Amino acid sequence: MQKLRSKGFEGLKEEIIDKNLCSYCGACTSFCEHLKLEPGSPVLIEDCSLDKEGVLKCSENGTCYDVCPQTETDVEGLEQMFLDSGGTKDELFGVYKKLIAGKTTIKGQDGGVVTSMLLAGMENDLFDCAIVAQRVGGYNAVPTIAENVEAIKEAKGTKYVQCPMVSKIGEAVKRGHRRIAIVGTSCEIRAVRKIQSVLLKEVPQIELTAIGLFCFECFYHDKFVSKMRELFGIELTAASKIQIAKGVCTVTVNGKSYNTKISHLEEMVVESCCYCDDVTARLADVSVGSVGSAEGYCTVIVRSERGERLLNLIEFTGGDVDKDEISRIVRYKKKKVKDKR
Ligand SMILES: Cc1cc2nc3c(=O)[nH]c(=O)nc-3n(C[C@H](O)[C@H](O)[C@H](O)COP(=O)(O)OP(=O)(O)OC[C@H]3O[C@@H](n4cnc5c(N)ncnc54)[C@H](O)[C@@H]3O)c2cc1C
């Protein structure tokens, strides 16, 4: 068998970071002491072990390269490894056991399903912490290890900006957590599965529950802030809610809504999102979004037994799902990505 070339950080830099394809999920830095996540991208702070003679290597290619969601990924293999083999497979949005719409009593971004599942998972001992995105500094977001229900509640709501969620898995393990839930967009969930299949495959005591968020694209924080100033003269710091639905971005400040078509915000879109056609986080245990459901409801795609167990813990009011609407948006995104390439 041909030996794989060791790529390590050098390969990651050349193929992903320097080409502006890094999604800033933080997977590469999560378990590696040689790397640090600087604003905007990961950097090498010391020589990586791949370059040294006679030392234990982290992996054949360098773990940072192997777990990156932007390097080549065997999505079908990961689906087989982590999702329900008995589930139906939809060509556009992947493996699923159940597709439902739901609204809970939690006032989340949409139907509050994600926060409700996180709370129920903690209360019922399915996991002992959850990696969530906390709003900071106006409208920025940082990943946080929530170790109690209060921290989960504080992190509800969508922040449409990059947030390196996966960087926190290593820290959660170091803090002694063994059953960890993580919320993330498609690329982040892809990284979670790669971490599980590469790094954690010999560590069955570490269980990860992956809650995926539908994601068409996400924004650079600073560009978002200046665009809103330019368009409406508003500060995102003061925004009580930002909602993107049906091609329109609505920012609410002091009870007043400011709307703009999403097509007017193209220059704020994170470059790596332009090459990602996974709108529904197809590798998650359970994926949640708003597309396909009525306002105030979530669309929920259950993809594994773990996801089903979690959904079964919460109470919600059901609604209708428009499967065609989800298919349409996935098809549209796939075309956009194809045209870009
Ligand atoms: C960048 C982005 C783009 C999205 N685009 C779409 C879309 O195009 N179509 C669609 O249907 N849905 C999209 N969503 C998902 C949608 O906005 C809701 O998050 C989802 O419907 C869940 O609603 P909820 O009421 O259950 O959420 P809540 O109960 O309010 O919980 C939301 C959870 O998401 C976490 N979170 C917030 N921001 C981030 C982030 N940046 N990265 C990781 N975790 C985060 C929070 O910490 C919280 O745990 C997007 C989400 C994000 C983060």
The ligand as a MOL file (V3000), in Angstrom:
LIG
                    3D

  0  0  0     0  0            999 V3000
M  V30 BEGIN CTAB
M  V30 COUNTS 53 58 0 0 0
M  V30 BEGIN ATOM
M  V30 1 C -24.7260 30.6590 11.1380 0
M  V30 2 C -26.0990 30.0450 11.1460 0
M  V30 3 C -26.8450 30.0160 9.9620 0
M  V30 4 C -28.1250 29.4340 9.9490 0
M  V30 5 N -28.8090 29.3810 8.7750 0
M  V30 6 C -30.0070 28.7750 8.7220 0
M  V30 7 C -30.6990 28.6560 7.4850 0
M  V30 8 O -30.2170 29.1040 6.4320 0
M  V30 9 N -31.9000 28.0220 7.4790 0
M  V30 10 C -32.4520 27.4990 8.6210 0
M  V30 11 O -33.5410 26.9320 8.5600 0
M  V30 12 N -31.8130 27.5950 9.8140 0
M  V30 13 C -30.6060 28.2090 9.8930 0
M  V30 14 N -29.9280 28.2970 11.0830 0
M  V30 15 C -30.5190 27.6590 12.2780 0
M  V30 16 C -31.5890 28.5160 12.9630 0
M  V30 17 O -31.1790 29.8790 12.9860 0
M  V30 18 C -31.8320 28.0550 14.4320 0
M  V30 19 O -30.6080 28.0130 15.1190 0
M  V30 20 C -32.4860 26.6980 14.5040 0
M  V30 21 O -33.7180 26.7210 13.8220 0
M  V30 22 C -32.7270 26.2710 15.9590 0
M  V30 23 O -33.7230 27.0720 16.5150 0
M  V30 24 P -34.0710 26.9550 18.0690 0
M  V30 25 O -35.2020 27.8720 18.3740 0
M  V30 26 O -34.2190 25.5180 18.4280 0
M  V30 27 O -32.7150 27.5370 18.6810 0
M  V30 28 P -32.3580 27.9080 20.1850 0
M  V30 29 O -33.1500 27.0790 21.1280 0
M  V30 30 O -32.3980 29.3810 20.3260 0
M  V30 31 O -30.8580 27.3920 20.2720 0
M  V30 32 C -29.8820 27.8110 19.3610 0
M  V30 33 C -28.5740 27.1280 19.7360 0
M  V30 34 O -27.6140 27.4010 18.7180 0
M  V30 35 C -26.3830 27.8130 19.3180 0
M  V30 36 N -25.7480 28.7470 18.3880 0
M  V30 37 C -26.0760 30.0170 18.1190 0
M  V30 38 N -25.2670 30.5490 17.2030 0
M  V30 39 C -24.3790 29.5950 16.8840 0
M  V30 40 C -23.2620 29.5390 15.9890 0
M  V30 41 N -22.8880 30.5770 15.2510 0
M  V30 42 N -22.5630 28.3830 15.9060 0
M  V30 43 C -22.9210 27.3100 16.6600 0
M  V30 44 N -23.9690 27.3130 17.5320 0
M  V30 45 C -24.6830 28.4320 17.6250 0
M  V30 46 C -26.8000 28.4790 20.6140 0
M  V30 47 O -25.7610 28.4610 21.5610 0
M  V30 48 C -27.9980 27.6160 21.0480 0
M  V30 49 O -27.5600 26.5240 21.7990 0
M  V30 50 C -28.6690 28.8920 11.1440 0
M  V30 51 C -27.9140 28.9330 12.3250 0
M  V30 52 C -26.6370 29.4980 12.3280 0
M  V30 53 C -25.8280 29.5120 13.6090 0
M  V30 END ATOM
M  V30 BEGIN BOND
M  V30 1 1 1 2
M  V30 2 1 2 3
M  V30 3 2 2 52
M  V30 4 2 3 4
M  V30 5 1 4 5
M  V30 6 1 4 50
M  V30 7 2 5 6
M  V30 8 1 6 7
M  V30 9 1 6 13
M  V30 10 2 7 8
M  V30 11 1 7 9
M  V30 12 1 9 10
M  V30 13 2 10 11
M  V30 14 1 10 12
M  V30 15 2 12 13
M  V30 16 1 13 14
M  V30 17 1 14 15
M  V30 18 1 14 50
M  V30 19 1 15 16
M  V30 20 1 16 17
M  V30 21 1 16 18
M  V30 22 1 18 19
M  V30 23 1 18 20
M  V30 24 1 20 21
M  V30 25 1 20 22
M  V30 26 1 22 23
M  V30 27 1 23 24
M  V30 28 2 24 25
M  V30 29 1 24 26
M  V30 30 1 24 27
M  V30 31 1 27 28
M  V30 32 2 28 29
M  V30 33 1 28 30
M  V30 34 1 28 31
M  V30 35 1 31 32
M  V30 36 1 32 33
M  V30 37 1 33 34
M  V30 38 1 33 48
M  V30 39 1 34 35
M  V30 40 1 35 36
M  V30 41 1 35 46
M  V30 42 1 36 37
M  V30 43 1 36 45
M  V30 44 2 37 38
M  V30 45 1 38 39
M  V30 46 1 39 40
M  V30 47 2 39 45
M  V30 48 1 40 41
M  V30 49 2 40 42
M  V30 50 1 42 43
M  V30 51 2 43 44
M  V30 52 1 44 45
M  V30 53 1 46 47
M  V30 54 1 46 48
M  V30 55 1 48 49
M  V30 56 2 50 51
M  V30 57 1 51 52
M  V30 58 1 52 53
M  V30 END BOND
M  V30 END CTAB
M  END
